[in-house]
Amino acid sequence: MDIELEKQYFSLGLYSKVTDDKDYLQMVKNIKWDEDTYDGFCKGCSKSSVFKAIKNIEINHNFIPCLSGNGKNESLKCYTNAAVGDCFGGAINFEKRLICTRCGFFIHIYYKYDNAALIKVGSYPSVADLQIGCLLNELSIPKHSIPKELTKAIGLKAHGAYIGAFSYLRRVYENLIVDAATKASKEVDWNEGKFNSLRAQDKIKYLEKYLPLDMVENRSAYGILSKGIHELSEEECNSNFNVLYDLIIMIIEEKEEQKRKGMRKEKLRAALSEISTNLK
């Protein structure tokens, strides 16, 4: 399995550069001739599966250069095919397909050479669909417990809107703080004025009894998310997204486990109470 190819098949957003001009020929060769297997979410199976890359499906047209050859003497050739038109934002260089080894479902990925770079211009299913499907399938929590802001963040990242994706990750944090504050406000020693005067990171510390430990211990993440929205570039947000996303997944899973544990405790307490009553 080629880790670089796996990333750009399943994670790289549309209109993102796969490689620049100096690496173009080698990358085209790697993609077109790739027959490796990859783990990914299958929309046909609705669960994780193994996909096999299919060698070289071309849609060459409109003077787009394409690597040709089957050995040591690769060369660029030009083709025309007016029937394809300007789909996926411009002339398509070639298509790559991956097939699910379980149900035969295809992932279609389209590339073109433009402005001295190889660009990923199309994907079916979309990268967002694949990543959201993977999220829903792999998390050990009910689907209704997954914040809608998290799936929106994934969708925005898949389309290259990395600052926007950061803003939705921050909303997950903000909503967790609001929920915890609502619970804490029912306590007799709750100080609304003091709470409202605190910075976000200090609010997390103030609410530590009501928040997942991973969130309390990593409360600096909120500052990083805020900085991403106001100061960081799209590329900087992209390079930092996965770490913050993984942290939020841990926080959500921990919160759900706390909820399940609380329900088990309550159920056990009620059962013991009933036993005690019956034995009197």
Order of alpha helices (4+ residues) and beta strands (2+ residues): alpha-beta-alpha-beta-beta-beta-beta-beta-beta-beta-alpha-alpha-alpha-alpha-alpha-alpha-alpha-alpha
